[in-house]
Amino acid sequence: MSSMTGASGVVVGGVDTHSQTHHAAVIDQVGREVGDREFPATSAGYGALVGWLRGFGELSRVGVEGTSSYGAGLTRYLHQAGVAVLEIDRPDRRARRGQGKSDPLDAYAAARAALSGTRTVLPKSGDGIVEAIRALRVARRGAVKARTQTINQLKSLLVTAPPVFDHDGRRWRRISRKPYVLAGSATRWGACSGATANARLDALRSAAGWWRHQDWITTDPTRRIRRRPRTPDRTRSVGKPDIDALLTRPALALRERTLWRLLYETAARAEEVLGLDIEELDLRNRRAKVRRKGGAADIIIWRTHTA
């Protein structure tokens, strides 16, 4: 904070607004800097800011940055206090590069813009019937957007819905009256695995719970759907003798035999092995440097049979 003592006469204020604090500055009628100070962005802070500005003399007007965002509360307070307010556009980049960027500098720049009348417009009042209509329009836009997202979710889920929705097709007319939505309810999940069907069912139940919470539907449309049993994994491991017999078949070419043996002994991915050049193989130590999935470097080591 800086200030000049003994200042009097007509002064002009400028405020650089932020979410938690506002930085105010004061200049005289010829643009000389009088003082600057930071205040909290609260009702008490607004009162202290106005009192501090008026302590330097007759306050003719105040330039405020962001009167429709961080400075909206301060702007309303200044109007109620009978202070003329001007909305200040942000300074052009050339001027900002030449003068620098800081809260005090921005506050003084706002005060000078208010004094000269450059980069200024009359701010919105932020109250009254216009502000009430704006708030209603914001709420309506949000509700319409949420409804559209819900309808799109419903359509995508019904494309793969089970047969139970054939009996409840009328219910969805309250959300969407387009005929292809009801046509999608006649499709099937078919013979997909139990894990896939259960994952789809969980997604459908989660969406239906949200729709019921919003009072868009009244009952649970998934109540007749049962989870599918998961098929146990009966894959058995192949023993080493079987692997050796498989990789030593006479009909298997040497190149393929070496590749499959290398994959078996190193447990590396095919992309990693196929991406190796002969110069990258350390044949003496039976190892090579590969690039794992995601970009990480790693070392693979093979045994005697591959060598």
URFEN-V174367 format. One record per pair of residues at least 6 apart in sequence whose ideal C-beta (glycine too) atoms are under 7 Angstrom apart, sorted by the first residue. I is the first residue (numbers start at 1). J is the second residue. Records with the same first field share a line. If there is no record, write none. Layout:
I->J  J
This chain:
1->36  37  38
2->35  36
3->34  35
4->34  35
7->28  34  56  57
8->57
9->28  29  57  58
10->29  57  58  60
11->26  27  28  34  56  57  58  59
12->27  60  61  111  114  115
13->24  25  26  53  59  62  111
14->25  62  63  107  108  109  110  111  114
15->22  23  24  62  64  65  71  74  107  110
16->22  23  65  103  106  107  110
17->64  65  66  70  71  74
18->41  70
19->41  70
20->41
21->38  39  40  41
22->39  41  45  49  74
23->36  38  103  104  107
24->36  37  39  49  52  53  107
25->36  104  107  108  111
26->34  35  53  56  111
27->33  34  108  111  112  115
28->34
31->112  115
33->108
34->56
35->56
36->104  107  108
37->52
39->45  48  49
41->73
46->73  74  77
50->78  81  83
53->59  62
59->83
60->84
61->84  86  114
62->78  83  85  114
63->86  88  110  111  113  114  120
64->71  74  75  85  87  88  110
65->71  88  90  106  110
67->75  85  87  123  124
68->124
72->126
75->85  123  126
76->126  127
78->85
79->85  125
85->123
86->114  120
87->120  121  122  123
88->110  113  114  119  120
89->119
91->109
99->105
113->119  120
114->120
150->211  216
151->175  176
153->207
154->172  175
155->181  184
157->203  204  207
158->165  181  184  185
159->184  187
160->187  189  200
161->184  185  187
162->188  189  225
163->188
164->224  225
165->185  221
166->185  186
168->221
169->182  185
171->217  221
172->181  182
175->216
189->197  200
193->231
194->228  229  230  231
195->230
197->228
198->227  228
201->222  225  227
204->222
205->222
208->217  220  221  222
211->217
212->220
243->264
247->257  260  261
258->306
259->273
261->305  306
262->273  302  306
263->270  273
265->302  303  305  306
266->300  301  302
268->290  300
269->293
272->290  291  292
276->288  290
280->288  289
281->288
282->288
286->301  302  307
287->299  300  301
288->300
289->297  299
290->298  300
291->297
292->298
